[in-house]
């Protein structure tokens, strides 16, 4: 298990990266200013 920080985690790519890390059992932190992303996309 790893600690992972995903910047831009509310965007398309970032949300998929965060989701994949969660599925792998990692601890995930997401940072996003929501300028173009949507909070509902954060897993």
CHARMM-style PDB file with segment names, atoms N, HN, CA, C and O in Angstrom:
ATOM      1  N   UNK     1       0.841  -1.174   0.000  1.00  0.00      PROA
ATOM      2  CA  UNK     1       0.000   0.000   0.000  1.00  0.00      PROA
ATOM      3  C   UNK     1       0.887   1.239   0.000  1.00  0.00      PROA
ATOM      4  O   UNK     1       1.902   1.298   0.695  1.00  0.00      PROA
ATOM      5  N   UNK     2       0.481   2.227  -0.796  1.00  0.00      PROA
ATOM      6  HN  UNK     2      -0.343   2.179  -1.360  1.00  0.00      PROA
ATOM      7  CA  UNK     2       1.234   3.468  -0.900  1.00  0.00      PROA
ATOM      8  C   UNK     2       0.321   4.649  -0.583  1.00  0.00      PROA
ATOM      9  O   UNK     2      -0.902   4.543  -0.674  1.00  0.00      PROA
ATOM     10  N   UNK     3       0.924   5.766  -0.212  1.00  0.00      PROA
ATOM     11  HN  UNK     3       1.917   5.852  -0.138  1.00  0.00      PROA
ATOM     12  CA  UNK     3       0.202   7.028  -0.068  1.00  0.00      PROA
ATOM     13  C   UNK     3       0.346   7.767  -1.386  1.00  0.00      PROA
ATOM     14  O   UNK     3       1.461   7.975  -1.862  1.00  0.00      PROA
ATOM     15  N   UNK     4      -0.777   8.168  -1.982  1.00  0.00      PROA
ATOM     16  HN  UNK     4      -1.684   8.000  -1.594  1.00  0.00      PROA
ATOM     17  CA  UNK     4      -0.765   8.784  -3.310  1.00  0.00      PROA
ATOM     18  C   UNK     4      -1.460  10.135  -3.249  1.00  0.00      PROA
ATOM     19  O   UNK     4      -2.538  10.258  -2.667  1.00  0.00      PROA
ATOM     20  N   UNK     5      -0.839  11.157  -3.854  1.00  0.00      PROA
ATOM     21  HN  UNK     5       0.036  11.057  -4.326  1.00  0.00      PROA
ATOM     22  CA  UNK     5      -1.444  12.471  -4.002  1.00  0.00      PROA
ATOM     23  C   UNK     5      -1.737  12.675  -5.477  1.00  0.00      PROA
ATOM     24  O   UNK     5      -0.832  12.610  -6.309  1.00  0.00      PROA
ATOM     25  N   UNK     6      -3.009  12.924  -5.805  1.00  0.00      PROA
ATOM     26  HN  UNK     6      -3.744  12.977  -5.129  1.00  0.00      PROA
ATOM     27  CA  UNK     6      -3.406  13.156  -7.193  1.00  0.00      PROA
ATOM     28  C   UNK     6      -3.819  14.613  -7.314  1.00  0.00      PROA
ATOM     29  O   UNK     6      -4.806  15.032  -6.711  1.00  0.00      PROA
ATOM     30  N   UNK     7      -3.065  15.389  -8.094  1.00  0.00      PROA
ATOM     31  HN  UNK     7      -2.263  15.048  -8.584  1.00  0.00      PROA
ATOM     32  CA  UNK     7      -3.447  16.774  -8.350  1.00  0.00      PROA
ATOM     33  C   UNK     7      -4.339  16.775  -9.583  1.00  0.00      PROA
ATOM     34  O   UNK     7      -4.089  16.043 -10.541  1.00  0.00      PROA
ATOM     35  N   UNK     8      -5.365  17.590  -9.554  1.00  0.00      PROA
ATOM     36  HN  UNK     8      -5.567  18.185  -8.776  1.00  0.00      PROA
ATOM     37  CA  UNK     8      -6.330  17.593 -10.644  1.00  0.00      PROA
ATOM     38  C   UNK     8      -7.238  16.376 -10.587  1.00  0.00      PROA
ATOM     39  O   UNK     8      -7.690  15.890 -11.623  1.00  0.00      PROA
ATOM     40  N   UNK     9      -7.505  15.884  -9.397  1.00  0.00      PROA
ATOM     41  HN  UNK     9      -7.137  16.279  -8.555  1.00  0.00      PROA
ATOM     42  CA  UNK     9      -8.251  14.649  -9.215  1.00  0.00      PROA
ATOM     43  C   UNK     9      -9.716  14.713  -9.583  1.00  0.00      PROA
ATOM     44  O   UNK     9     -10.370  13.672  -9.641  1.00  0.00      PROA
ATOM     45  N   UNK    10     -10.265  15.905  -9.837  1.00  0.00      PROA
ATOM     46  HN  UNK    10      -9.734  16.751  -9.790  1.00  0.00      PROA
ATOM     47  CA  UNK    10     -11.666  16.020 -10.236  1.00  0.00      PROA
ATOM     48  C   UNK    10     -11.812  16.028 -11.755  1.00  0.00      PROA
ATOM     49  O   UNK    10     -12.930  16.056 -12.269  1.00  0.00      PROA
ATOM     50  N   UNK    11     -10.708  16.004 -12.465  1.00  0.00      PROA
ATOM     51  HN  UNK    11      -9.800  15.981 -12.048  1.00  0.00      PROA
ATOM     52  CA  UNK    11     -10.753  15.954 -13.923  1.00  0.00      PROA
ATOM     53  C   UNK    11     -10.852  14.525 -14.422  1.00  0.00      PROA
ATOM     54  O   UNK    11     -10.854  13.579 -13.635  1.00  0.00      PROA
ATOM     55  N   UNK    12     -10.934  14.378 -15.729  1.00  0.00      PROA
ATOM     56  HN  UNK    12     -10.932  15.147 -16.369  1.00  0.00      PROA
ATOM     57  CA  UNK    12     -11.107  13.055 -16.334  1.00  0.00      PROA
ATOM     58  C   UNK    12      -9.942  12.127 -16.007  1.00  0.00      PROA
ATOM     59  O   UNK    12     -10.148  11.030 -15.487  1.00  0.00      PROA
ATOM     60  N   UNK    13      -8.741  12.556 -16.305  1.00  0.00      PROA
ATOM     61  HN  UNK    13      -8.574  13.447 -16.727  1.00  0.00      PROA
ATOM     62  CA  UNK    13      -7.571  11.697 -16.088  1.00  0.00      PROA
ATOM     63  C   UNK    13      -7.310  11.504 -14.601  1.00  0.00      PROA
ATOM     64  O   UNK    13      -7.101  10.377 -14.150  1.00  0.00      PROA
ATOM     65  N   UNK    14      -7.319  12.590 -13.836  1.00  0.00      PROA
ATOM     66  HN  UNK    14      -7.488  13.505 -14.202  1.00  0.00      PROA
ATOM     67  CA  UNK    14      -7.034  12.501 -12.412  1.00  0.00      PROA
ATOM     68  C   UNK    14      -8.009  11.613 -11.657  1.00  0.00      PROA
ATOM     69  O   UNK    14      -7.606  10.871 -10.761  1.00  0.00      PROA
ATOM     70  N   UNK    15      -9.289  11.682 -12.010  1.00  0.00      PROA
ATOM     71  HN  UNK    15      -9.616  12.285 -12.738  1.00  0.00      PROA
ATOM     72  CA  UNK    15     -10.278  10.853 -11.313  1.00  0.00      PROA
ATOM     73  C   UNK    15     -10.069   9.379 -11.627  1.00  0.00      PROA
ATOM     74  O   UNK    15     -10.285   8.526 -10.765  1.00  0.00      PROA
ATOM     75  N   UNK    16      -9.649   9.068 -12.856  1.00  0.00      PROA
ATOM     76  HN  UNK    16      -9.474   9.761 -13.556  1.00  0.00      PROA
ATOM     77  CA  UNK    16      -9.386   7.677 -13.209  1.00  0.00      PROA
ATOM     78  C   UNK    16      -8.102   7.166 -12.540  1.00  0.00      PROA
ATOM     79  O   UNK    16      -8.025   6.000 -12.150  1.00  0.00      PROA
ATOM     80  N   UNK    17      -7.113   8.027 -12.412  1.00  0.00      PROA
ATOM     81  HN  UNK    17      -7.175   8.974 -12.729  1.00  0.00      PROA
ATOM     82  CA  UNK    17      -5.886   7.650 -11.708  1.00  0.00      PROA
ATOM     83  C   UNK    17      -6.200   7.380 -10.243  1.00  0.00      PROA
ATOM     84  O   UNK    17      -5.746   6.380  -9.686  1.00  0.00      PROA
ATOM     85  N   UNK    18      -6.969   8.260  -9.617  1.00  0.00      PROA
ATOM     86  HN  UNK    18      -7.337   9.072 -10.070  1.00  0.00      PROA
ATOM     87  CA  UNK    18      -7.336   8.083  -8.216  1.00  0.00      PROA
ATOM     88  C   UNK    18      -8.137   6.798  -8.030  1.00  0.00      PROA
ATOM     89  O   UNK    18      -7.901   6.054  -7.078  1.00  0.00      PROA
ATOM     90  N   UNK    19      -9.069   6.535  -8.921  1.00  0.00      PROA
ATOM     91  HN  UNK    19      -9.260   7.140  -9.694  1.00  0.00      PROA
ATOM     92  CA  UNK    19      -9.880   5.316  -8.839  1.00  0.00      PROA
ATOM     93  C   UNK    19      -9.009   4.064  -8.949  1.00  0.00      PROA
ATOM     94  O   UNK    19      -9.198   3.104  -8.201  1.00  0.00      PROA
ATOM     95  N   UNK    20      -8.064   4.076  -9.877  1.00  0.00      PROA
ATOM     96  HN  UNK    20      -7.911   4.855 -10.485  1.00  0.00      PROA
ATOM     97  CA  UNK    20      -7.171   2.933 -10.038  1.00  0.00      PROA
ATOM     98  C   UNK    20      -6.309   2.705  -8.822  1.00  0.00      PROA
ATOM     99  O   UNK    20      -6.068   1.562  -8.435  1.00  0.00      PROA
ATOM    100  N   UNK    21      -5.842   3.780  -8.213  1.00  0.00      PROA
ATOM    101  HN  UNK    21      -6.038   4.709  -8.528  1.00  0.00      PROA
ATOM    102  CA  UNK    21      -5.027   3.653  -7.001  1.00  0.00      PROA
ATOM    103  C   UNK    21      -5.851   3.107  -5.844  1.00  0.00      PROA
ATOM    104  O   UNK    21      -5.367   2.281  -5.070  1.00  0.00      PROA
ATOM    105  N   UNK    22      -7.089   3.564  -5.722  1.00  0.00      PROA
ATOM    106  HN  UNK    22      -7.482   4.235  -6.351  1.00  0.00      PROA
ATOM    107  CA  UNK    22      -7.964   3.045  -4.667  1.00  0.00      PROA
ATOM    108  C   UNK    22      -8.218   1.559  -4.857  1.00  0.00      PROA
ATOM    109  O   UNK    22      -8.206   0.794  -3.893  1.00  0.00      PROA
ATOM    110  N   UNK    23      -8.450   1.147  -6.103  1.00  0.00      PROA
ATOM    111  HN  UNK    23      -8.460   1.768  -6.886  1.00  0.00      PROA
ATOM    112  CA  UNK    23      -8.679  -0.269  -6.391  1.00  0.00      PROA
ATOM    113  C   UNK    23      -7.454  -1.116  -6.061  1.00  0.00      PROA
ATOM    114  O   UNK    23      -7.579  -2.294  -5.724  1.00  0.00      PROA
ATOM    115  N   UNK    24      -6.263  -0.509  -6.158  1.00  0.00      PROA
ATOM    116  HN  UNK    24      -6.161   0.447  -6.432  1.00  0.00      PROA
ATOM    117  CA  UNK    24      -5.023  -1.214  -5.846  1.00  0.00      PROA
ATOM    118  C   UNK    24      -4.759  -1.249  -4.340  1.00  0.00      PROA
ATOM    119  O   UNK    24      -3.801  -1.875  -3.888  1.00  0.00      PROA
ATOM    120  N   UNK    25      -5.611  -0.576  -3.568  1.00  0.00      PROA
ATOM    121  HN  UNK    25      -6.390  -0.068  -3.935  1.00  0.00      PROA
ATOM    122  CA  UNK    25      -5.459  -0.583  -2.119  1.00  0.00      PROA
ATOM    123  C   UNK    25      -4.635   0.559  -1.566  1.00  0.00      PROA
ATOM    124  O   UNK    25      -4.262   0.545  -0.393  1.00  0.00      PROA
ATOM    125  N   UNK    26      -4.347   1.543  -2.391  1.00  0.00      PROA
ATOM    126  HN  UNK    26      -4.650   1.555  -3.344  1.00  0.00      PROA
ATOM    127  CA  UNK    26      -3.552   2.684  -1.948  1.00  0.00      PROA
ATOM    128  C   UNK    26      -4.411   3.691  -1.186  1.00  0.00      PROA
ATOM    129  O   UNK    26      -5.631   3.738  -1.347  1.00  0.00      PROA
ATOM    130  N   UNK    27      -3.754   4.489  -0.360  1.00  0.00      PROA
ATOM    131  HN  UNK    27      -2.764   4.451  -0.229  1.00  0.00      PROA
ATOM    132  CA  UNK    27      -4.392   5.600   0.323  1.00  0.00      PROA
ATOM    133  C   UNK    27      -4.263   6.821  -0.584  1.00  0.00      PROA
ATOM    134  O   UNK    27      -3.150   7.202  -0.948  1.00  0.00      PROA
ATOM    135  N   UNK    28      -5.379   7.436  -0.952  1.00  0.00      PROA
ATOM    136  HN  UNK    28      -6.283   7.127  -0.656  1.00  0.00      PROA
ATOM    137  CA  UNK    28      -5.365   8.482  -1.983  1.00  0.00      PROA
ATOM    138  C   UNK    28      -5.843   9.811  -1.413  1.00  0.00      PROA
ATOM    139  O   UNK    28      -6.869   9.881  -0.736  1.00  0.00      PROA
ATOM    140  N   UNK    29      -5.083  10.859  -1.698  1.00  0.00      PROA
ATOM    141  HN  UNK    29      -4.250  10.802  -2.247  1.00  0.00      PROA
ATOM    142  CA  UNK    29      -5.451  12.236  -1.389  1.00  0.00      PROA
ATOM    143  C   UNK    29      -5.633  12.951  -2.721  1.00  0.00      PROA
ATOM    144  O   UNK    29      -4.810  12.797  -3.624  1.00  0.00      PROA
ATOM    145  N   UNK    30      -6.705  13.732  -2.852  1.00  0.00      PROA
ATOM    146  HN  UNK    30      -7.373  13.857  -2.119  1.00  0.00      PROA
ATOM    147  CA  UNK    30      -6.994  14.448  -4.097  1.00  0.00      PROA
ATOM    148  C   UNK    30      -6.969  15.948  -3.835  1.00  0.00      PROA
ATOM    149  O   UNK    30      -7.556  16.433  -2.868  1.00  0.00      PROA
ATOM    150  N   UNK    31      -6.280  16.675  -4.716  1.00  0.00      PROA
ATOM    151  HN  UNK    31      -5.803  16.280  -5.501  1.00  0.00      PROA
ATOM    152  CA  UNK    31      -6.248  18.128  -4.664  1.00  0.00      PROA
ATOM    153  C   UNK    31      -6.730  18.648  -6.009  1.00  0.00      PROA
ATOM    154  O   UNK    31      -6.231  18.240  -7.058  1.00  0.00      PROA
ATOM    155  N   UNK    32      -7.707  19.556  -5.971  1.00  0.00      PROA
ATOM    156  HN  UNK    32      -8.112  19.887  -5.118  1.00  0.00      PROA
ATOM    157  CA  UNK    32      -8.211  20.143  -7.214  1.00  0.00      PROA
ATOM    158  C   UNK    32      -8.868  21.471  -6.868  1.00  0.00      PROA
ATOM    159  O   UNK    32      -9.536  21.580  -5.840  1.00  0.00      PROA
ATOM    160  N   UNK    33      -8.688  22.479  -7.711  1.00  0.00      PROA
ATOM    161  HN  UNK    33      -8.146  22.390  -8.546  1.00  0.00      PROA
ATOM    162  CA  UNK    33      -9.314  23.773  -7.467  1.00  0.00      PROA
ATOM    163  C   UNK    33     -10.715  23.854  -8.066  1.00  0.00      PROA
ATOM    164  O   UNK    33     -11.390  24.873  -7.921  1.00  0.00      PROA
ATOM    165  N   UNK    34     -11.156  22.797  -8.735  1.00  0.00      PROA
ATOM    166  HN  UNK    34     -10.607  21.969  -8.853  1.00  0.00      PROA
ATOM    167  CA  UNK    34     -12.474  22.678  -9.332  1.00  0.00      PROA
ATOM    168  C   UNK    34     -12.766  23.765 -10.366  1.00  0.00      PROA
ATOM    169  O   UNK    34     -13.927  24.092 -10.608  1.00  0.00      PROA
ATOM    170  N   UNK    35     -11.719  24.327 -10.978  1.00  0.00      PROA
ATOM    171  HN  UNK    35     -10.775  24.061 -10.781  1.00  0.00      PROA
ATOM    172  CA  UNK    35     -11.898  25.329 -12.020  1.00  0.00      PROA
ATOM    173  C   UNK    35     -12.528  24.701 -13.266  1.00  0.00      PROA
ATOM    174  O   UNK    35     -13.347  25.332 -13.934  1.00  0.00      PROA
ATOM    175  N   UNK    36     -12.151  23.481 -13.571  1.00  0.00      PROA
ATOM    176  HN  UNK    36     -11.486  22.968 -13.028  1.00  0.00      PROA
ATOM    177  CA  UNK    36     -12.746  22.814 -14.727  1.00  0.00      PROA
ATOM    178  C   UNK    36     -13.243  21.409 -14.395  1.00  0.00      PROA
ATOM    179  O   UNK    36     -13.957  20.806 -15.196  1.00  0.00      PROA
ATOM    180  N   UNK    37     -12.881  20.884 -13.237  1.00  0.00      PROA
ATOM    181  HN  UNK    37     -12.301  21.374 -12.586  1.00  0.00      PROA
ATOM    182  CA  UNK    37     -13.331  19.554 -12.823  1.00  0.00      PROA
ATOM    183  C   UNK    37     -14.640  19.644 -12.056  1.00  0.00      PROA
ATOM    184  O   UNK    37     -15.116  20.732 -11.734  1.00  0.00      PROA
ATOM    185  N   UNK    38     -15.210  18.484 -11.772  1.00  0.00      PROA
ATOM    186  HN  UNK    38     -14.823  17.600 -12.034  1.00  0.00      PROA
ATOM    187  CA  UNK    38     -16.475  18.390 -11.052  1.00  0.00      PROA
ATOM    188  C   UNK    38     -16.263  17.542  -9.812  1.00  0.00      PROA
ATOM    189  O   UNK    38     -15.732  16.434  -9.899  1.00  0.00      PROA
ATOM    190  N   UNK    39     -16.673  18.051  -8.660  1.00  0.00      PROA
ATOM    191  HN  UNK    39     -17.105  18.951  -8.590  1.00  0.00      PROA
ATOM    192  CA  UNK    39     -16.443  17.350  -7.392  1.00  0.00      PROA
ATOM    193  C   UNK    39     -17.053  15.954  -7.390  1.00  0.00      PROA
ATOM    194  O   UNK    39     -16.530  15.061  -6.722  1.00  0.00      PROA
ATOM    195  N   UNK    40     -18.137  15.744  -8.114  1.00  0.00      PROA
ATOM    196  HN  UNK    40     -18.562  16.469  -8.656  1.00  0.00      PROA
ATOM    197  CA  UNK    40     -18.779  14.421  -8.166  1.00  0.00      PROA
ATOM    198  C   UNK    40     -17.912  13.377  -8.853  1.00  0.00      PROA
ATOM    199  O   UNK    40     -18.163  12.180  -8.711  1.00  0.00      PROA
ATOM    200  N   UNK    41     -16.893  13.809  -9.598  1.00  0.00      PROA
ATOM    201  HN  UNK    41     -16.689  14.781  -9.714  1.00  0.00      PROA
ATOM    202  CA  UNK    41     -15.998  12.877 -10.290  1.00  0.00      PROA
ATOM    203  C   UNK    41     -14.899  12.325  -9.390  1.00  0.00      PROA
ATOM    204  O   UNK    41     -14.175  11.411  -9.784  1.00  0.00      PROA
ATOM    205  N   UNK    42     -14.772  12.873  -8.188  1.00  0.00      PROA
ATOM    206  HN  UNK    42     -15.360  13.615  -7.868  1.00  0.00      PROA
ATOM    207  CA  UNK    42     -13.748  12.401  -7.259  1.00  0.00      PROA
ATOM    208  C   UNK    42     -14.240  11.117  -6.617  1.00  0.00      PROA
ATOM    209  O   UNK    42     -15.277  11.104  -5.954  1.00  0.00      PROA
ATOM    210  N   UNK    43     -13.482  10.016  -6.817  1.00  0.00      PROA
ATOM    211  HN  UNK    43     -12.640  10.027  -7.356  1.00  0.00      PROA
ATOM    212  CA  UNK    43     -13.949   8.737  -6.247  1.00  0.00      PROA
ATOM    213  C   UNK    43     -13.849   8.709  -4.732  1.00  0.00      PROA
ATOM    214  OT1 UNK    43     -14.200   7.708  -4.108  1.00  0.00      PROA
TER     215      UNK     43
END
